[in-house]
Each structure stands twice: as C-alpha cells, then as structure tokens.
Amino acid sequence: MNQYERFEPMNPPNPSGETPPPMPLASADVTDRVWASLVAARDGAPDAQDGWSAAEKAAWSLYEPLLGSNEGSVVFAQIGQSLDGRVATVDGDAADISGSEGLKHLHRCRALADCVVVGANTAIQDDPRLTVRLVSGDDPARVVIDPRGRLGDDAAMMAGKGGRCLVVQCCDRTRPEGIETIMVPASHDGVDPAAILTALVERGFRRIMIEGGGITIGRFFDAGLIDRLHVSIAPLIIGAGPSSLTARPISLLSEARRPTSRVYGLATDIVIDCELG
Ligand SMILES: NC(=O)c1ccc[n+]([C@@H]2O[C@H](COP(=O)([O-])OP(=O)(O)OC[C@H]3O[C@@H](n4cnc5c(N)ncnc54)[C@H](OP(=O)(O)O)[C@@H]3O)[C@@H](O)[C@H]2O)c1
C-alpha cells in the first residue's frame, strides 16, 4: 500500500446503517517545513513536498483542505473534547482538555483561518483571546455570535491587539469603538447561520473557522454549512459538562450522518477529520 492509499475514504455514506470499516490512523508530523509550506500555500504559493516523510505528508493532508479552493469560501469547525465527548466541566473549567499537540492544532487552525467564530457562552465563560500564540502565523479576525448583547465590553477578544473584531447581534446594543457589528434578524429558532456566513463573506472573509462551543457548531452543522469538521480527542474522562457538537437529535442510527473521515495521530491527541461539504 502506498501512503496515498491510506487516505482513500474509508467510511462512505452507509444507508444500511451497518458499521463502517475501521479507519486507519496516520501519524501526522507538522514539522517546520510542513507548516511553512501550509502558510505559504495559504498565501497562494504552490505546494512542494519533495523529500517529505509519510508523516509530514499526512500532516499536509490534515490541514490543506482548510485552505479551500481559490474560488468561494470554506467553513471548518474544530472542537477539542474528552473521551466522553465533553468540552468543559460542569463548573466551566475548559482550559486543559486538549493535550499540548491538540492545543497547537487549534492554533494552527486559527492561523489558517481568516476569521474565527465563537458563540456567546464561550466568549462569556472562557473569555478567549482567539489569537495565534503556539505556532507562527497571523491572528484571524474574531467574531462572536451574541444575539442578545450579553457579552461585556471588557471581553478579551474585544481588547485583543490588532485585527478585526465583529459581533453578530439582533439587538440595538452599542459596542466599544473599533468593534464592528453585524445586525441580523432573529427568528423563533435563533439566528439563521446562513445569514451569518453571508455577512462574513460580504465583509471579505473566505476561510471561516467555527471554534465553538457545541451549540454554535451544531447550528452550522444542522444547516449543512460546515465543509470540514475536526474533532480533536484527548484521553481524559470528565463525566459531565457541555457536549462537543450539539446537533439535532435523531431516533434511528440509520439516520445518522456518517461522514467520510480520516484519523490522524498528533502525539497527545487524535484528530478525526470529517468531510461534510
Ligand atoms: N474544547 C473546545 O474546543 C471548546 C471550544 C469552544 C468552547 N468550548 C466550551 O464550550 C462551552 C460553551 O459552549 P456552548 O455550546 O454552551 O455555547 P456556545 O456555542 O459557545 O454559545 C451558544 C450561544 O451563542 C449564541 N448563538 C450561537 N449561534 C447562534 C445562532 N445560530 N442563533 C442564535 N444564537 C446563537 C446564543 O447566545 P444567546 O443564548 O445569548 O442567544 C447561544 O446560546 C464552554 O464551556 C466552553 O469552554 C470548548
């Protein structure tokens, strides 16, 4: 088997509901030259993989789809979770769910994105900066979906250095100077994720990352708007707490989405890369 055969789809749509065949795990080694090539490709340079190891090529395969094509936009989500599918404790401790390589993975995803979107709960509970600190790369613009204007003006993402910060809201709420607001209509079902994406694309964003939490990712997932989902799993068990992806429930497993997926090992965490688009 050559190494590209490892990346053939292993679990195509399976309407019979049968268990798909196991997915092979590829070790991904994001060396400096792999990362430099990805950042260059983000800016339009052709890729060059001469002399790369299989693990370096696997790393490229993990991240390259996040760059999208030259035409149109790409929407990807990344969620770091425990073995039991949690993203925080019931008391809100969310800092160290991912291992060190899982955290670097998160920062790589941010560095490849034009903007990073979080929901109001995440912005309020975690107060994230949404910057790139663990790898080299530019900070993305920061976007929070805060329909009811709950997020305080002292939020770290609003105070962060440089870069654009945008708030998606339904209410008439003035934000601090320099913060862009996107007014969207509210419906009985919240805000239409398609309207949010349209507004972001209109403002020049092409690579759009949905960082969480589970409710926000679930809204985009249910609307069929996520092209790529990275589920990063760290070997810890939390017991209870917010779920990773809060999708619309189904009653039969035959109704479940079974995306084409590939599994990558990142030393401390595994990443399941799901092709949804
Ligand atoms: N491990 C990770 O990778 C990761 C990443 C991010 C977050 N987290 C954790 O996730 C937890 C929070 O996640 P969560 O699922 O509870 O909440 P969330 O997704 O962060 O925020 C949900 C809220 O955002 C607003 N919202 C988002 N999309 C909307 C839409 N389409 N229409 C209307 N409103 C929308 C709503 O605010 P209103 O209720 O104000 O209307 C909604 O209640 C935190 O504990 C955080 O630490 C973990």
Ligand as a Chemical Component Dictionary entry (heavy atoms), coordinates in Angstrom:
data_LIG
# 
_chem_comp.id                   LIG 
_chem_comp.type                 NON-POLYMER 
_chem_comp.pdbx_formal_charge   0 
_chem_comp.three_letter_code    LIG 
# 
loop_
_chem_comp_atom.comp_id 
_chem_comp_atom.atom_id 
_chem_comp_atom.alt_atom_id 
_chem_comp_atom.type_symbol 
_chem_comp_atom.charge 
_chem_comp_atom.model_Cartn_x 
_chem_comp_atom.model_Cartn_y 
_chem_comp_atom.model_Cartn_z 
_chem_comp_atom.pdbx_ordinal 
LIG N1  N1  N 0  -12.859 22.414 23.783 1  
LIG C1  C1  C 0  -13.191 23.239 22.794 2  
LIG O1  O1  O 0  -12.734 23.078 21.649 3  
LIG C2  C2  C 0  -14.152 24.359 23.075 4  
LIG C3  C3  C 0  -14.275 25.392 22.136 5  
LIG C4  C4  C 0  -15.189 26.400 22.412 6  
LIG C5  C5  C 0  -15.948 26.358 23.569 7  
LIG N2  N2  N 1  -15.783 25.352 24.466 8  
LIG C6  C6  C 0  -16.619 25.280 25.667 9  
LIG O2  O2  O 0  -17.965 25.251 25.263 10 
LIG C7  C7  C 0  -18.774 25.777 26.305 11 
LIG C8  C8  C 0  -19.790 26.729 25.701 12 
LIG O3  O3  O 0  -20.434 26.109 24.617 13 
LIG P1  P1  P 0  -21.998 26.131 24.438 14 
LIG O4  O4  O 0  -22.331 25.076 23.474 15 
LIG O5  O5  O -1 -22.659 26.117 25.792 16 
LIG O6  O6  O 0  -22.286 27.579 23.871 17 
LIG P2  P2  P 0  -21.695 28.436 22.648 18 
LIG O7  O7  O 0  -21.825 27.665 21.400 19 
LIG O8  O8  O 0  -20.366 28.962 22.994 20 
LIG O9  O9  O 0  -22.686 29.689 22.647 21 
LIG C9  C9  C 0  -24.040 29.452 22.372 22 
LIG C10 C10 C 0  -24.762 30.780 22.364 23 
LIG O10 O10 O 0  -24.301 31.578 21.283 24 
LIG C11 C11 C 0  -25.413 32.223 20.677 25 
LIG N3  N3  N 0  -25.603 31.603 19.354 26 
LIG C12 C12 C 0  -24.710 30.881 18.659 27 
LIG N4  N4  N 0  -25.192 30.535 17.452 28 
LIG C13 C13 C 0  -26.428 31.047 17.390 29 
LIG C14 C14 C 0  -27.432 31.037 16.388 30 
LIG N5  N5  N 0  -27.283 30.456 15.194 31 
LIG N6  N6  N 0  -28.615 31.632 16.665 32 
LIG C15 C15 C 0  -28.798 32.233 17.851 33 
LIG N7  N7  N 0  -27.866 32.290 18.834 34 
LIG C16 C16 C 0  -26.702 31.714 18.596 35 
LIG C17 C17 C 0  -26.586 32.008 21.605 36 
LIG O11 O11 O 0  -26.484 33.033 22.566 37 
LIG P3  P3  P 0  -27.748 33.554 23.447 38 
LIG O12 O12 O 0  -28.078 32.411 24.357 39 
LIG O13 O13 O 0  -27.243 34.736 24.170 40 
LIG O14 O14 O 0  -28.854 33.855 22.492 41 
LIG C18 C18 C 0  -26.259 30.640 22.177 42 
LIG O15 O15 O 0  -26.907 30.328 23.375 43 
LIG C19 C19 C 0  -17.856 26.462 27.284 44 
LIG O16 O16 O 0  -17.772 25.663 28.438 45 
LIG C20 C20 C 0  -16.526 26.469 26.569 46 
LIG O17 O17 O 0  -15.457 26.332 27.471 47 
LIG C21 C21 C 0  -14.908 24.356 24.222 48 
# 
loop_
_chem_comp_bond.comp_id 
_chem_comp_bond.atom_id_1 
_chem_comp_bond.atom_id_2 
_chem_comp_bond.value_order 
_chem_comp_bond.pdbx_ordinal 
LIG N1  C1  SING 1  
LIG C1  O1  DOUB 2  
LIG C1  C2  SING 3  
LIG C2  C3  SING 4  
LIG C2  C21 DOUB 5  
LIG C3  C4  DOUB 6  
LIG C4  C5  SING 7  
LIG C5  N2  DOUB 8  
LIG N2  C6  SING 9  
LIG N2  C21 SING 10 
LIG C6  O2  SING 11 
LIG C6  C20 SING 12 
LIG O2  C7  SING 13 
LIG C7  C8  SING 14 
LIG C7  C19 SING 15 
LIG C8  O3  SING 16 
LIG O3  P1  SING 17 
LIG P1  O4  DOUB 18 
LIG P1  O5  SING 19 
LIG P1  O6  SING 20 
LIG O6  P2  SING 21 
LIG P2  O7  DOUB 22 
LIG P2  O8  SING 23 
LIG P2  O9  SING 24 
LIG O9  C9  SING 25 
LIG C9  C10 SING 26 
LIG C10 O10 SING 27 
LIG C10 C18 SING 28 
LIG O10 C11 SING 29 
LIG C11 N3  SING 30 
LIG C11 C17 SING 31 
LIG N3  C12 SING 32 
LIG N3  C16 SING 33 
LIG C12 N4  DOUB 34 
LIG N4  C13 SING 35 
LIG C13 C14 SING 36 
LIG C13 C16 DOUB 37 
LIG C14 N5  SING 38 
LIG C14 N6  DOUB 39 
LIG N6  C15 SING 40 
LIG C15 N7  DOUB 41 
LIG N7  C16 SING 42 
LIG C17 O11 SING 43 
LIG C17 C18 SING 44 
LIG O11 P3  SING 45 
LIG P3  O12 DOUB 46 
LIG P3  O13 SING 47 
LIG P3  O14 SING 48 
LIG C18 O15 SING 49 
LIG C19 O16 SING 50 
LIG C19 C20 SING 51 
LIG C20 O17 SING 52 
# 
